[in-house]
Amino acid sequence: MTPNDEPPPQKPQPASKPRREVQPVDEARRNIEEYAADLRKLIGTLRRRLLY
């Protein structure tokens, strides 16, 4: 065999990352609502501080 006939060395495959389990829609929606409520509370606090 000549050097051109040999197949190129194979690259090592990267280790696969463990997949996260998919959250049910209800749980995801609850997390979003909690986050939005926290943001509303923070905005209200900041508005009060700016006005007084």
C-alpha positions, 0 to 999 in steps of 0.5 A: 500500500502506498501512503495515499491508499491508507484511510485517514486516522479517525478523529475521536468522538466528543463525549456526549453530554447527558440530556436534561429531562424535558420539563412538563409544560405546566412546570415550565409555565409556573417557573416563568410566572414566578420569575415574572412576579419577581420582576414585577416586584423589583420594578415596583420597588425601583419605581417607589425609590425613584419617585421619593 
